[in-house]
Amino acid sequence: MTRTLILIFGLITAVIHLAIGWGFENPLTTILFLNGLGYLVLLYAYLKPPAFLAGQRNLVRWVFILYTLVTLVGYFVIWGAEGLQSFVGMITKVDEAALIVALWLDKTE
């Protein structure tokens, strides 16, 4: 069940970042697009690890948690309190917080 939640939360935040970043209109949208790609890569590495990551799920889990935390905190560093007024931004931050919790709870190897 936890892995299903990780997949759902990870895909939601990846799609939002990819959609907002699509078009590469400025450096920020490019970063958002690349961030979305990063989520997809980490989802794959965590849920279907390639051979070179065999036995490293715990390491990938911690990298995924830190990546998501940096994304979450980075939003407020860039936008400050103004970021609280964005509906899509807040939905994404709640989703990212839920992803962190799901990753934290999924400690099975």
Steps between C-alpha positions, in 0.01 A plus 500: 500500500780743587668445164172576324478829690861579408415440135187718516660789692816483291309504172281790611794721589697393191212580265435838663868598470521374143182683399600831656853474364398395148611755243820616671384863498756607761761346728242426771273301270801308374590412860141391567501276194832343599369456855203306359738277306698446821185377673436251219858370518484461878160330480641249255820449699300440818215286369681305223869536584740425216763231554772744608277614789414150618501495878518880519131579546563660840758735348262589215224556757713751690604677179132517400402643841776763484418590139135553589591698812731729301222554245248578774727742687632652176150607404474718811856628461410622150144622565496571874160566658364589155522130414221430749256676266553256213239224500705273271813576701334403827344184353847402377661571838237291683557222248877521552457488878280191458767346273764556768279333762428204270872459424582526871247229585618265223805355670470154351791373292 
